[in-house]
Amino acid sequence: MFVKVCGMRDNVKQVAQLGVDMMGFIFYPKSPRYASHVVARSDADRNVCRVGVFVNDSISYMLDKIHSFSLNAVQMHG
């Protein structure tokens, strides 16, 4: 079984140490769980799959975030 925790902002390092398989970072500015650049880029353990969660975004926006935050996967809503 895989475990994904989504919407992390302030406790990324602590959650990564729990041994989760994936962490979801919300890239939707209207969400209260919107990922700040510092959290998504620097705190996620490199052994954890980093998933970018996008809502009705353009491919160019998603590609920019994929490269900027070293995302391993995307999840699309809308």
Summary of the structure (lengths in Angstrom):
residues: 78
radius of gyration: 11.5
end to end distance: 26.3
largest distance: 33.1
contacts: 211
relative contact order: 0.22
helix: 28%
strand: 27%
